[in-house]
Amino acid sequence: MRTEEIDVLVSEVGPRDGLQSVDRTMPTELKFRWVDALAGAGLREIEVGSFVSPKRLPQMADTGQVVAHARGIEGLNVLALVPNLRGAQDAVAAGAQALTMPISASRAHSLANIGKTPEEAIREVSRVAGFLASRDEPVSLEVGVSTAFGCTIQGPVPEDEVLEIARACAEAGADSVGLSDTTGSANPAQVRRMFTALRRELGERAGGAHLHNTRGQGLANVVAALDAGVRTLDSSQAGLGGCPYAPGASGNIVTEDLVYLLESMGLRTGVDLEALIEAREIIREGLPGEPLYGHVPDAGVHNGFVYAGSQEVTR
Amino acid sequence: MRTEEIDVLVSEVGPRDGLQSVDRTMPTELKFRWVDALAGAGLREIEVGSFVSPKRLPQMADTGQVVAHARGIEGLNVLALVPNLRGAQDAVAAGAQALTMPISASRAHSLANIGKTPEEAIREVSRVAGFLASRDEPVSLEVGVSTAFGCTIQGPVPEDEVLEIARACAEAGADSVGLSDTTGSANPAQVRRMFTALRRELGERAGGAHLHNTRGQGLANVVAALDAGVRTLDSSQAGLGGCPYAPGASGNIVTEDLVYLLESMGLRTGVDLEALIEAREIIREGLPGEPLYGHVPDAGVHNGFVYAGSQEVTR
């Protein structure tokens, strides 16, 4: 699978966004097996953990080990979340190939989430970009602008402020800047408008969409993002996770349902749905009783479903 | 609300499609209250029941009474499903203002569902249209082409056959012909393509979209339908219902989540979400223990949500 061409990159965030949102810790050995299974199902990029204080998020304390393990998987892009320079140094030391930094467009959310204003957070992006530039081996830096479509604390976030922050992050040295619907407030008209504007502003540096399904609108927003040219979409197996610091917000879009959507539309993901659905067993084993979301795992694919590129039946 | 302009007609099918899919019967008095509450929340059109044999669907035996009751609600378009001429006669006698007839594009589904081939079903459309034309008071006739996006029994349904059936129904005298994703097989690329073709073929007589959420793709398909110019969307409160004769298929799109989607996008529905969500209590009372679906009823609207047309904040 790994060498086939794909049309859309499904970036799996479950091992980071999912596992940091539950109040138990999945044993390291099971994280290894889960990452193996996700990559084995054909996912090309996995956000495997977060380099934050283990006091704050003990679920992520073994991220260095998970990165090192994931680096052993051929063809996988191993992504880690870092909040600051220190986290970036740890991530690079562990072997991460790409770093993602969250920057809140909402001042209130930024302070609540990382204790910094957006301006301070952008200065940290500069520091991390400088550090990465000083090294021989290339490590890419992605920024995700969170609360880009609204905030549970401050309410609407002005769209020009979101775009201004995205521009500032690109100028600070981020290789790509995506937009996150952290609080599940986005609607398709807004998603289309914002990603169109982002691409106009940043061109090739316009990043992917991180969408939530809090209000059942996740895949509707995916359709709008695709229309706006987005070709990288974050999702979480079984819909695990969300943002623990945005009260009332929960629910990443479900990787299983997203892959089905894309393949049905004729967009190749490289993912095998059956193998992907099997990987849910590892969550059941590692986090017994945790609710697992998704419609396709229950309903199965439809009669006549074919993977994108296989034939033209459903296209 | 009733006199305000709207951009999209949300056609509520719960009292028909929802109630015929559960194996209990909601008491007539509660059906009255539910229809009252739905109309009170601002819905302009409700499919209140089905004029079929009470032996086959005892849940629908009181449809005549429900139609008569609903006719007392000012400004409401009272729609009833009819399988044939006899049902149409009963529906008109009861006071229905619009009739909807299902025609399966899939031959296998048509035989399983109504015991007729598609050609026989189209002849029945002619008979019903002739009957309606012979009367003084206008009653409109809508046809919904079911299994238009695939069939659980026969698999893919050729798109040109679907369009051919739609054309034949319009020629037979249907005022509008819509497309139904009876089995939850549709994807947004297909929905966009099919409704674009339908409008090209039928112009003003191209009808609405009846979409299911079987695989979590319901609102994603709504976005595609809107793009293709569709302005009438069927949905069911709490996602009640689906097609009982298509094995494995279930789950109408949820009216609450649909209204939220449309209003968030700036498309006026005339529906008050709070009043709509309150109406769920009547289902709880009438069908205790029945699973109620929908994300917006649990999550609420987002901080900063405004109804379409109120202001520009989220648009």
Chai-1 contact restraints between the chains, C-beta under 6 A:
chainA,res_idxA,chainB,res_idxB,connection_type,confidence,min_distance_angstrom,max_distance_angstrom,comment,restraint_id
A,G150,B,H302,contact,1.0,0.0,6.0,A-B,restraint_1
A,G150,B,G304,contact,1.0,0.0,6.0,A-B,restraint_2
A,T152,B,N303,contact,1.0,0.0,6.0,A-B,restraint_3
A,G155,B,N303,contact,1.0,0.0,6.0,A-B,restraint_4
A,G155,B,G304,contact,1.0,0.0,6.0,A-B,restraint_5
A,P156,B,G304,contact,1.0,0.0,6.0,A-B,restraint_6
A,P156,B,V313,contact,1.0,0.0,6.0,A-B,restraint_7
A,S185,B,H302,contact,1.0,0.0,6.0,A-B,restraint_8
A,N187,B,S264,contact,1.0,0.0,6.0,A-B,restraint_9
A,N187,B,M265,contact,1.0,0.0,6.0,A-B,restraint_10
A,P188,B,V223,contact,1.0,0.0,6.0,A-B,restraint_11
A,P188,B,M265,contact,1.0,0.0,6.0,A-B,restraint_12
A,A189,B,M265,contact,1.0,0.0,6.0,A-B,restraint_13
A,A189,B,G266,contact,1.0,0.0,6.0,A-B,restraint_14
A,T214,B,A299,contact,1.0,0.0,6.0,A-B,restraint_15
A,R215,B,H295,contact,1.0,0.0,6.0,A-B,restraint_16
A,R215,B,V296,contact,1.0,0.0,6.0,A-B,restraint_17
A,R215,B,A299,contact,1.0,0.0,6.0,A-B,restraint_18
A,G216,B,D257,contact,1.0,0.0,6.0,A-B,restraint_19
A,G216,B,H295,contact,1.0,0.0,6.0,A-B,restraint_20
A,Q217,B,L261,contact,1.0,0.0,6.0,A-B,restraint_21
A,L219,B,A220,contact,1.0,0.0,6.0,A-B,restraint_22
A,A220,B,L219,contact,1.0,0.0,6.0,A-B,restraint_23
A,A220,B,A220,contact,1.0,0.0,6.0,A-B,restraint_24
A,A220,B,V223,contact,1.0,0.0,6.0,A-B,restraint_25
A,V223,B,P188,contact,1.0,0.0,6.0,A-B,restraint_26
A,V223,B,A220,contact,1.0,0.0,6.0,A-B,restraint_27
A,V223,B,V223,contact,1.0,0.0,6.0,A-B,restraint_28
A,D257,B,G216,contact,1.0,0.0,6.0,A-B,restraint_29
A,L261,B,Q217,contact,1.0,0.0,6.0,A-B,restraint_30
A,S264,B,N187,contact,1.0,0.0,6.0,A-B,restraint_31
A,M265,B,N187,contact,1.0,0.0,6.0,A-B,restraint_32
A,M265,B,P188,contact,1.0,0.0,6.0,A-B,restraint_33
A,M265,B,A189,contact,1.0,0.0,6.0,A-B,restraint_34
A,G266,B,A189,contact,1.0,0.0,6.0,A-B,restraint_35
A,H295,B,R215,contact,1.0,0.0,6.0,A-B,restraint_36
A,H295,B,G216,contact,1.0,0.0,6.0,A-B,restraint_37
A,V296,B,R215,contact,1.0,0.0,6.0,A-B,restraint_38
A,A299,B,T214,contact,1.0,0.0,6.0,A-B,restraint_39
A,A299,B,R215,contact,1.0,0.0,6.0,A-B,restraint_40
A,H302,B,G150,contact,1.0,0.0,6.0,A-B,restraint_41
A,H302,B,S185,contact,1.0,0.0,6.0,A-B,restraint_42
A,N303,B,T152,contact,1.0,0.0,6.0,A-B,restraint_43
A,N303,B,G155,contact,1.0,0.0,6.0,A-B,restraint_44
A,G304,B,G150,contact,1.0,0.0,6.0,A-B,restraint_45
A,G304,B,G155,contact,1.0,0.0,6.0,A-B,restraint_46
A,G304,B,P156,contact,1.0,0.0,6.0,A-B,restraint_47
A,V313,B,P156,contact,1.0,0.0,6.0,A-B,restraint_48
